[in-house]
Amino acid sequence: MVSTMTADAELYRRTLNRAHEHALVWLESMLDRPIPPRRDADQLAAAFAAPLPEKPTDPAAVIDELAELAEPGLMAMPSGRFFGWVIGGTHPAALGADWLVSAWDQNSGMRAATPAVAAAEEAAGGWLLELLALPSGSDVGFVTGATMANFTGLAAARHHVLAAHGWDVNRQGLVGAPSIKVLVGQERHVTIDLVLRYLGLGQPIEVAADDQGRLRADALAEALAAAGDGPVIVCAQAGNLHSGAFDPFAEIVRLAHDRGDAAPAWVHVDGAFGLWAGASPRLRHLVAGYEGADSWATDAHKTLNVPYDCGVVIVADPAPLRATFGAQTSYLISAGEGAPADPYDKTPELSRRARGIPVWAVLRSLGREGVADLIDRLARTASTIAAGMRAIDGAEVLNDVDFTQISVAFGSDERTRRVIDAVLADGTTWMSGSRWQDRAILRVSVSNFSTDAGDIEQSLAAVRRAVTAAG
């Protein structure tokens, strides 16, 4: 007689083997697969929304069906020829670790309940602080993405700057609180505005930026003077969405922290993809002075190439972070007096997957030199693509290509849009359209560790064909 546990194990084995086979087929298709999906959501909806079955279905058969239904609607984002938005690939160590995370099924909020996860994430956090040369006593939290990393860092900022003005936001709420002025560069990412909305802080005060989108220190000095002596938060940026440019952090930190008789302003760095420049000795000059900030946000799925659902928030002073998110109740197993903080004390979630495990795995696999090489290769690839773009008749690279972003125009807005449409219709590569400096642009974001010389040449050839087609 076969035991229930043996039968369950065999069921898992058959189901996971099917998933493994489909995953390998998908990954191997990246070599020559067109980037765009072949069908849109409306075309796929009917197949996915078939009547709910009355009776159970073999899980292995469900995996086969899922792979078949989804395949025509998948975009080849893991391809080395995908340059849309800021979307990285997935390093093999990170992907394997992420599979284990799902199999282990650990609810990773408490150190006592999931010690292996806590230990790995604490180690990964320590490695990140070391690689990025950020303050060693900082708290590191693993959240869903860059938006929630910004949310978490700015929530700690809100608590801190109000406390400095005698207001306990946990006890008193926001009604009647001193007004917080949030100063941001004109070219900050939209997620900063979203987060301020979530936090009830309203619209920020814009500070002028230069021609590459960098916040201007002289304009910040004026804005700080105009802000008076009330609570202030300054949001700086490591990696402009269109130019890849970095704000002058040393000057920003100095101005924000030295406000005369007024309490220092909190400096938060949105480094969704650009914070990783700090891990490269060759590129670290781009983030000079950022270690003096108070909080930092990034997304490991972008430049570090781990799977989605892995933002990272770093806060130099753990006290306001833990005061904001810490939770104590009888049914939770607290880390105890003198122990490191529980994961749920540093992030908005109590229940979550072990998203720091893939970070540990990819850092363990690459090591210090491998991480630096990854960052350097992405930047070199961007420079190579930019040079190839400049050689195309009528193409104009609008930004200084210091990191991983390229913004290209092809004459008039109308012609640029025709080129973009032709690139996307060709399907060889994916480079998304945008608008920067009041011009339509083709935006290239280099984020995938697997992009090689062949991918670069195929992608540039596709742009050349698109320019010819656009006329």
N, C-alpha and C positions, 0 to 999 in steps of 0.2 A: 504494500500500500504506500502511495506517495504522500508524504506529509504536506500540510498546507504551505509551510515555509519553503519546502523544496519546489513545490509547484509555483509559488510566487517568484522564487529566484529564477526559475526557468522562463517565466513570463517576462520578467525584467530583461533577462538576457536576450530573448528573441526581439523584444521591442527596441532595446538599446542598440542591438546589432543592426537593425533596419535603420535607425536614426544615424548611426555611424556611417553606414554605406551611403545614405543619401547626402550626408554632410560632405563626404569625400568627393562625391560626384559634383556637388555644387562648387566646392573649392577648386577642383581641377578644371571646371568650366571657365574659371577666370582667365585662363591663358588666351582664349580667343572669343569669349562671349561678348556680344554687343552689350553696351552698358545699360541702355534704357529697358524698362519692362516692356513686354510685348502686348500686354493687356492692361486696361485701367481698372480701377476699383469697381466701377459700375458693371463692367463686363464680367468681373469675377464674382460679384455679389450673389448672383443666383445660385452658382455652384456651391459656394460656401454656406448659403442660407437655405439649403435643401431642408425638407421637413425633418424635425428632430426624430431620430429613430425610436421606435417603441421598445426595442430590446437591445441589450449590450452588444458591442462589437469588439472583436479581438484588438487589443491595443496595437499590436504590430501592424495589423491591417489599417488601422487609423493613421499610423505614421506614414505608411505608403500612400494613403489617400491624400493626406495633408501635403506631402512633398509634390505629388502630381498636381493638385489643385493650385498650390502656391507658385510653382516654378515659373509660369508665364507672367506672373505679377511681381517678380522679384527684380530689383535693380542691383546691378553688379557693383555695389558699394565697396566690397573688399578688393576690387580690381586695382592694379597699379595704374590704370588709366582713368581712375575716378578722381576728379579734382573739385567736386562740388562742395559748396558750403565749407565747413571745416570738419571733415569726417575721416578719421583714421581707419586703418585696417585692424586686424587682430593678430598679434604675435602668437605663434603656436603654443608657447608656454602659458600664455594668458588664456587661450581658448581651452586648453586641456584642464587648467585649474578651474575655469568657469563651469565646465562639465561636472567636475567633482563637487563644486559648490552646490549645484542642483541635486546631485546624488546624495550628498551628506545631509542636505535639508536642515541646516542649522538656523534657528532664529537668533540672530547675532547681536542682541542688545545687551546681554549680561555676561560679564567675565566668568562668573561662577557656573553659569549654565553651559556656556560654549567656550571653554578655556583655549582650545586649539585655535579657534577663530580670533579670539581676543589677542592671543600671543602673536599670531602671524600679522594681524593688523597693526599691533603696536610696533612690531619690528619694521613693517613696511613704512609706517609713519616716521620712525626714527631714521630710516634710510633716506626718505624723501627730504627731511630736514637737513641731513648731511649733504645730499646731492645738490640741493638748491641753496645751501649755505644760509639757511634761515635760523632764527634763534632756537637753540637746543631745547629750551623748556617749553616750547609752544605745544598747544594741543592740536592734534590732527584728527579730523573726523571724515568718515567716508559717507557721502550722500549720493543722490541719484545722478546729478550732473552739475554743470557749471551754474545753472540758474539757482539750484538749491544751495550750492556752495556760496554763491553771492548772498543769498537769503540768510544763511546761517552766520556768515561773517558780519553782515550788516545788522542782524538782530542783536548780536553781541555788542556791536558799536552803539546801537540805540540804547541798550541798557547802560553802557558805560558812560556815555556823554550826558545822559539824564541824571545818573547817580552823581556825577561831578557837579551838577547843579541842584543837588538836594532832592531829587525826585526818584522814587522807587517805582519803576514802571510795572514791576510784577505785582505790587500791592495796590498802586493807585491808578494803573491803566494809563491811557493817553489823554483822556479828557481833562483839560486844564493843565496839561504838562507844558513846560517851556517848549517853545517852537524850535525844532531842530532844522537847521539849514544844511542841506546836502549839496555840495559843490561838485559838479561833474564836468568833464570835457565835452565840447560840442559833438565829438564823434565817439562818445561812449557806446557800448553795445546796448541794444534795446532791453536786454534782460535786467540791466540796472534799473531802468524805469519800472519794469514789471515788479521787481523785488521791492522797490520803494512803495509801490501801490499795495503789495501784500502786507507790508509793515505799517501801513497807515501814515506814511511820511509825505505823501503827496508828490507833486512835481519838484524835480531838483532845480537848482540854479545853474545855468549853463556858463561855462568858462571858455573863452575863446581858445581855438586850436590853431596850429600852424598848417602849412600846406600839405603835410603828411598825416595830419590828424592828431598830432601830439598836443596835449594840454600845455598851454603857454604859462610858464612860471610867473611872468610879469602880470598876466591877467589874473592868475590865482592870487597873487599878493593883493591886488585891488579888490578882488571878491572877498577875501578874508577880512580886509579892513572894513568893507561895507557890511559884513555880517554882524558886526558888533561883538559883544562879549558873551553871547548866548552859546548853546551847544551847537557844534559844527562837525560834520562828517565830510571828508574829502575822498572821492572815488577816483583812483588813478587806473591806468590801463597798461597791461603788458601784452602788446600785440593788437594793433588796430585791425579791424575786420577787413578793410580794403587794402591798406598799405603794409600791414604788419609792423607798423612803427610802435615805439615804446616811449611812454611819457618820461620826463626828466625826474626820476624818483627822488634823487638826493635833494634837489631843490624843493620838491613838493613836500617831502617829509620835514625838512628844515622849516619851511614857512608854516606848515600846519601845526607843528609841535611847539614852535616858539611864537606865541601870540601875546607876548607881554604879560599883562595882568590877567588876561582871559585864560580859561582852561584850555589845554591843548586840544586841537581837533584830532579826531580819529582818522587815520589813513587806511583805506581799504584798497587792495590791488585786485582788479579783475584780470586774471591771467589765464583765461580759458584754454588757450593754446600756447600763448607766449611765455608763461611762467617758466616753461621747461628750458628756455634759453639759459637759465641759471645753472643748469646741469652740464653745460658745455664750456670748458675753459676758453674755447675760441670765440664764443658768443656771449659770455657772461657780462661783457661790457655793456650790452644792451639793457641789462637790468641793474646797473650800478646804483646802489643806494636803496634798492627795494627792501633790503633786509631791515631797514629802519621803520617800515610800516607797522601797522597794528594787526592787520589780517590780510589773508591772501586766499584767492579762489582759483581753482583750475579744474580741468576735466581730463581724466586719465585716458578716456577713449579717443581723444583727439591726437595729441602728439605722442603719448606713451604707447598707444596702440593696444589697449585692453578692450574687452567687450563693453557694450553700453551699460548704463546704470553704474557709473563710477566717477562721480565728482569728488573732489578733495577740498576741504576747507581747513585752513591753518590759522590759528589765532595765537598771538604772542603771549598774551596774558590769559591763562585759563579761567580766571575768576568770573569775568562777565559772560563768557561762553557757557560755563556750567551753571551760573545763576539763571541764565535764560532758558536752558534746555534740560537741566537736571530734574529728575523726578524721583520722589521717595514715597513708597507706599508699601503696605504690609505684604503684598503677594509677590513683590519683586525681591530678588536676592541681591542685596547691595554688596558692592565690592568690599566695604568695610573700612574702618578708620585706618588711614595711612596707605591704603592700597591705591594703585592707579585708578583713574576714573573709569566707570563703566562706559561702553560705547554709547548708550542712550543718554549719557550726561553731556555728550558733545555734538549731538545731531538732533533734528526734529522728530526722528522716528524712535518708537520703542521696538517694533517688529521690523526686521529687514533681513535681506539676504546677506551673505558674507562677501560683500563686494570688494573688500580690501584684499581678499585672497589672490585674485588675479594680479593685483598690483605687486604683491609679494613675489609671485611666481615670475613675472616678467623682469623685475629688478634682480631677482636671484639668478635668472638666466643670462641677462645682459651684463650685469656687473657695472661698476662705475664707468669703465672705458666703453662698454657697449652702449650704455645710455647716451654718453657724449657723442659716440659715433652715429647713433640714430638721429639725434638732433642735428648734427652737422650735415649728415647726408640729406635730410629734408631741406635744409637751407641751401645746400649746393644744388640740389635738384631744381629748386625754385630759380636760382640764378641761371642755370642752364636753360630752363624753359623760357625765362625772360629774354635771354640772348637769342634764342630761336625765334621768339615773337618779334624782336626788333628787326630781324632779317626778312620778315614778311612784308611785302610791299603794302604801304598804307597803315601798318600797325604802329601804335604808339603806346609804349609802356609808361603809365602815368605816375607810378610810385617808385621810390627808392627801394630796391628789393634787398632789404637787410635781413629778412627772415624767410617766411614761407608763403607770403601772399603776393599775388601779381594782379594788377588791374590794367586792362588793355582796352584801348579804344581804336576804332577803325574808321576814323573820319567823323562824319555826321552821326547823330544818334540813330537815324533811320538805317544807315548802312551798318552800324555796329549791331543793331538788333537783327538785321538780316544775317549777319555772320553768326551771331549766337544761335539763331534758329537753324541755320544750316549745320553748325557743329552738332547740335543736339539731334537733328534728323539723321546725320551720318551714323551716329551710334558708336563710333570707335572710342570716343572719350566723352567725359561729362565735365563741362566747365560752365558754371551757372552764371546767368546774367545778373547785373545789379546796377546801381547808380551811385556815382561818387564824383565829387567836385562838379556837380551839376552836369554830369555827362553819363550817357549810357556806357556801360563797360562789360567786357567779358572778364569774369573774376576767376582766377585760378588759385586754389588752395592746396598746397602740397602737404599731405598729412599721413600718407601710407608708407610704412617701412618697406613694402615690397616693390615700390616703383623703381624700375631699372631703366637702362639706356634704351632698350627696345620699346618700353612703354612711352618714354619721352618722345622718341622719333615717330612712333605711330600717332601719338596725340598731336604733335606739331604738323604732321602730314595732313591730319584731318582738318586742322585749322586752315592750312594752305588751301585745301580743297574748298572749304567753306568760303574763304575770301574770294576765290575764283567764281564760285556759284553766286555770291552776293553781288558781283559786278562792280 
